[in-house]
Amino acid sequence: MPIDQTRPVLEMRGISKTFPGVKALREVSLTLYPGEVHSLMGENGAGKSTLMKILSGAYQADAGAEIRIDGQPVVIDGPLSAKALGVAVIYQELALCPSLTVAENIYLGRELRHGGRVDRRAMEAACADVLARLGAGFGPKTVVGDLSIAERQLVEIARAVHANARILVMDEPTTPLSSRETDRLFALIRQLRADGLAIVYVSHRMAEIYELSDRVSVLRDGTYVGTLGRDRLSAESLVQMMVGRDLSGFYKKDHGAYEPGKVVMAVRDMKDGRRVRGCSFDLHAGEVLGIAGLVGAGRTELARLIFGADERTGGELVVDGLPVRLRTPLDAIRAGVVYLTEDRKGRGLFLDMSVRDNINVCACSDDARGAGVLNLAKARERANGAIRDLKIRVPNSRVNVGALSGGNQQKVLLSRLLEIKPRVLILDEPTRGVDIGAKSEIYRIINDLARQGVGVIVISSELPEIVGTADRVLVMREGELVGELGGYSGKAITQEAIIELATGAGGDSLPRAA
């Protein structure tokens, strides 16, 4: 049905959101009309999810924001009020109970009752029509845990339609789907649009945006950049809107001075049978190699396979010409390969232990005295040296690491890895959650290590960080390395070029794995 440009179903005006130390959204606006697919795009961290969580009631906007539905101001103070107003959100992690039936999931929280008991027969009869309308190949009595991911997603959509949702938000819905399942989902989205449902579609995939969108809005760094109609959509315009920022003065990488040393690590056909599919590359001594890609591309999974943290189904790692048996992270560490996790609090640091103990945990056995007695004087000297060299802001090394700022915590974790004297250092989101000052220090450390001949891999969702730190960049998409920039490739390292490869807008420049 034609879009009624005069009667928006949703208006979000002046939406701001502040978290401690972070302004996630600044005066963002979004308008949605019945019967349209309105796509929302932006880099990782642009504010898309925060905006949708405000619409869903999961977050509350800062004072001064206004949300209107059918022209009337509304207050969305929680998920229940959002549902009552006709807003439904389908997240990447589906919110279903696997042990319950399809009917029980559709009616979850609003069960039909008879005589004080849940009337399952009535619920099954009442949702049969919507399942048939959506073309479901299963019935209301089917247990959700027995369904495929695509079928479970259909249950989420059926729940929204059955509850008479008028606004449906879909966050990266095709990430877990096969090509055939994606085609079925697109057909269903077109059907819902024809029925007058207003759909907000969040995706990084350019092909999907072109195929489905009536309009596209772009967020950048928590601000609203603009909206394009279908007739104005192009890869060039969207990429420019997503990445158009001034980086002068913050990063100082000279991309014209690429002089790599010998190959310090060779990765061949690395795969896990799930997310990572046959990745191969070389890392040179003294090189900073960036690995870029969108959320879900497989960057972290590849790093964990190289480090031996996850089980691989194939692949070979060669360090300084010698094959490495990858059974555990200890095998990688013994070969001189270390990994800084993206989750420093959950998988990196011991938050209830001191800075000194965190720095020494991997090196304390090197200088232990007879019978395994720790050399506390050496541990204190090592910790004080790291605090000095990495400029960790802490009163003394006995302070618990959990009491430090994010930037100082990250430098403590990094100092622990440097005590191993690595040949290869893999940094996964090295500046996530740290301030500008700490970022600058971490970039200095990366450059210093490269000058000392260490091979450094930087995985980052921040495109300016990749552009500003890397000598060469590999781009991942859907588990594969699909392009190379910088180095001897002859292609400049730019945010636009990375986005084009990551979304598939610019074609592939590396051979696809079989």
BATORGU-77164 format. One record per residue (C-alpha): residue in three letters; x negated, z negated, y. Coordinates in steps of 0.05 Angstrom, whole numbers, plus 5000, padded with zeros to 4 digits. Layout:
ALAXZY ...
This chain:
MET500050005000 PRO497550135071 ILE494049565106 ASP498349245160 GLN493149165216 THR498148785259 ARG499648205212 PRO493447865184 VAL494647395126 LEU488346995142 GLU484446865206 MET478346415206 ARG475846295278 GLY469845935304 ILE467745665236 SER461545235240 LYS458544775187 THR452844285195 PHE449243925138 PRO443843405151 GLY438343795187 VAL441544475173 LYS446544895212 ALA449545305156 LEU454745675197 ARG455245815272 GLU461946035301 VAL463646515244 SER470146915243 LEU473647285187 THR480347655188 LEU483847875124 TYR489948325116 PRO494948385058 GLY493248925008 GLU485948995025 VAL479348854991 HIS474848555044 SER467648485020 LEU462947955046 MET455548115046 GLY449047785068 GLU442347555043 ASN441746944999 GLY442946355044 ALA446746755097 GLY452746285092 LYS457646675049 SER458846124998 THR459345595052 LEU464745995088 MET468646095024 LYS468045365005 ILE471145185073 LEU476845655057 SER477645344988 GLY477644635015 ALA471144434981 TYR467844345049 GLN470644145116 ALA468744555177 ASP465844235240 ALA470544045296 GLY473244625336 ALA474445105277 GLU481145425267 ILE484345725205 ARG490946105209 ILE495146365151 ASP500746845170 GLY499246685243 GLN500445935235 PRO494845425243 VAL493545045178 VAL489244465156 ILE485544565091 ASP483043865074 GLY481843965000 PRO482644444941 LEU489844244929 SER491944405000 ALA488445074995 LYS492245234931 ALA498745024963 LEU497345525019 GLY496246084969 VAL488646094967 ALA485246184900 VAL477746224888 ILE474346504825 TYR467046264824 GLN461346544782 GLU461845904740 LEU468945944715 ALA473145314724 LEU476545314656 CYS477344804600 PRO474845154537 SER478544674490 LEU485344824521 THR489845424510 VAL490745994560 ALA497645714580 GLU494845014589 ASN489245284634 ILE494145694675 TYR498545084687 LEU492744584693 GLY494644064746 ARG501944294751 GLU504244234679 LEU511644334661 ARG514743714631 HIS520943554591 GLY522942834578 GLY516342584607 ARG512143004559 VAL508343654571 ASP512744234551 ARG507644714521 ARG512945184494 ALA515945274564 MET509045394595 GLU507345914542 ALA513946284554 ALA513146254630 CYS506146554632 ALA507147104580 ASP509647594633 VAL503647524679 LEU498847624620 ALA502548254600 ARG502548504672 LEU494948414676 GLY493948764610 ALA491148164573 GLY489448284500 PHE490847564482 GLY496747104485 PRO498446444519 LYS496946044456 THR489746294450 VAL484445754459 VAL480145944519 GLY473745764482 ASP475046344434 LEU475246854491 SER469547284518 ILE466947174589 ALA471047774614 GLU477347504581 ARG476146814611 GLN475547134679 LEU482247464667 VAL485146774653 GLU482646544722 ILE485947154754 ALA492347034715 ARG492446304740 ALA491846544812 VAL497247064805 HIS501946594768 ALA501146074824 ASN503246614874 ALA496446634908 ARG496347094968 ILE488847044982 LEU484047134924 VAL476547014932 MET471947314879 ASP464747084881 GLU459947564845 PRO465147694791 THR461348244754 THR454847854743 PRO456347674670 LEU460248314653 SER458348954616 SER459549634648 ARG466049724609 GLU468549034628 THR466749164700 ASP470849804700 ARG476849414673 LEU475948884727 PHE475749414782 ALA482149724756 LEU485449044758 ILE482948914829 ARG486049574851 GLN492549374818 LEU492648704854 ARG491049034920 ALA496849524910 ASP501248924898 GLY499448654967 LEU494348124948 ALA488848015000 ILE482047984965 VAL475447724991 TYR469948034948 VAL463047724951 SER457548144920 HIS450348374930 ARG451449024892 MET451949614939 ALA455350074889 GLU461049574880 ILE461849494955 TYR462550254964 GLU467450314906 LEU472249744924 SER471849564997 ASP476849725052 ARG472449335101 VAL465748975097 SER463648375139 VAL456348155142 LEU453447465154 ARG446247345173 ASP442946655180 GLY449746315184 THR452446775239 TYR457547335238 VAL454148005250 GLY460048485247 THR465148855205 LEU465149585182 GLY471149985159 ARG470750425097 ASP469451045138 ARG463250745169 LEU459950455107 SER452850675092 ALA446850355059 GLU442850425123 SER448050075167 LEU449349505117 VAL441949375104 GLN440349365178 MET446048875191 MET443748425134 VAL436348375153 GLY435848535227 ARG431747965253 ASP425347875295 LEU419547615253 SER414047705304 GLY409147135310 PHE411046745248 TYR407847145191 LYS400947455197 LYS399847845133 ASP395848475143 HIS398848965093 GLY393549485109 ALA387849055081 TYR389449095006 GLU383149014966 PRO385048704898 GLY379948404850 LYS379948484775 VAL386248384734 VAL386847634724 MET393447654686 ALA397148214650 VAL404448134630 ARG406848634579 ASP414148764557 MET416348044571 LYS423647924550 ASP428247374528 GLY434047764497 ARG438747534552 ARG436747604624 VAL429647894624 ARG428848584595 GLY421848854582 CYS418048674645 SER410748894652 PHE405848824710 ASP398648634728 LEU396448084776 HIS389548144809 ALA384747604830 GLY385647434903 GLU392447784906 VAL399047494931 LEU404347854890 GLY411547764913 ILE417347814865 ALA423847944901 GLY431048054880 LEU438047784889 VAL440947174857 GLY441647294782 ALA436347844780 GLY432147454731 ARG426247244775 THR426046514754 GLU427346694681 LEU421347164682 ALA416946624712 ARG419046114659 LEU417646614603 ILE410646724631 PHE409545974634 GLY412145854564 ALA417845414588 ASP423245854555 GLU423246204488 ARG421646944491 THR423847484442 GLY417947934458 GLY412148034505 GLU404747894513 LEU400747504564 VAL393347654576 VAL389247204622 ASP382147424640 GLY382347924583 LEU384347414530 PRO391347394497 VAL395146734508 ARG399646454454 LEU405946244492 ARG409145684453 THR409445144506 PRO407645054580 LEU401444694556 ASP398845344526 ALA399645674595 ILE396345094631 ARG390345114584 ALA389645854600 GLY389745694675 VAL396945904690 VAL401245394727 TYR408345424753 LEU411645084813 THR418945024795 GLU424545194844 ASP427744524827 ARG422544024851 LYS427143424845 GLY430243584778 ARG424343904741 GLY418243774783 LEU417243084812 PHE417942384785 LEU421842124844 ASP421241384826 MET413641424819 SER408441404874 VAL405241994909 ARG398641804876 ASP401641804805 ASN405242464817 ILE398842804840 ASN394842534782 VAL399742624725 CYS396543264699 ALA389243084713 CYS388842334697 SER386242454626 ASP380242854652 ASP376842234680 ALA379641694635 ARG374641184610 GLY373340984539 ALA379440814495 GLY383841194544 VAL383440714602 LEU385441054667 ASN380241104722 LEU384440834779 ALA378840924830 LYS378341664813 ALA385841734816 ARG386041414885 GLU380441864909 ARG383842484882 ALA390542304915 ASN387342144982 GLY383642804980 ALA390043194967 ILE393642825022 ARG388143015070 ASP387243745048 LEU394643915044 LYS396443495106 ILE401643085068 ARG404942615117 VAL405241945082 PRO402841245102 ASN398941165037 SER398741434967 ARG402740844938 VAL409341064972 ASN414641324924 VAL415142084928 GLY422742034930 ALA422241735000 LEU418642345029 SER421542945065 GLY422743585027 GLY416543915055 ASN411943335037 GLN415043294968 GLN413444034958 LYS406243934979 VAL405543344931 LEU408043784874 LEU403444354896 SER397443884900 ARG398743664828 LEU398244384805 LEU391944524845 GLU388343944811 ILE388644364747 LYS384244894782 PRO388745474762 ARG386946204754 VAL394246394765 LEU399246014809 ILE406646194804 LEU410745924862 ASP418345954853 GLU421945864921 PRO415845484949 THR419045335017 ARG426245204997 GLY429044625037 VAL422844515080 ASP422044555155 ILE418145075194 GLY411944635201 ALA411544515126 LYS412745265113 SER406845435156 GLU402444955118 ILE404645235051 TYR403245945075 ARG396245715096 ILE395145425026 ILE397346074993 ASN392546485035 ASP386845995023 LEU387846034948 ALA387946784949 ARG381446794987 GLN378446354933 GLY380346884880 VAL386646554852 GLY392147034832 VAL398546794866 ILE405747004851 VAL410946824903 ILE418246854882 SER422946774941 SER430046914963 GLU427746945036 LEU425947665050 PRO421847495112 GLU417647025069 ILE416347575018 VAL414648085072 GLY410247595109 THR406147315051 ALA405447854997 ASP400148384989 ARG404648744940 VAL411948654921 LEU415648774855 VAL423248804860 MET427748574803 ARG434848784790 GLU439048564730 GLY433148324690 GLU428548914702 LEU422849084750 VAL425649684787 GLY420849804844 GLU414049664875 LEU412249624949 GLY405549544983 GLY398849554948 TYR397150264928 SER404450474920 GLY404550824988 LYS411050475005 ALA411349975062 ILE413649265048 THR419949195090 GLN426248785084 GLU430349425084 ALA426349725026 ILE427049084985 ILE434549054996 GLU435349784978 LEU431749684911 ALA435049014897 THR442049294906 GLY440749984877 ALA442050334943 GLY435350674946 GLY434150874874 ASP428750604827 SER421350714835 LEU419050404769 PRO421050654699 ARG426950274670 ALA425649874607 ALA428850144544 
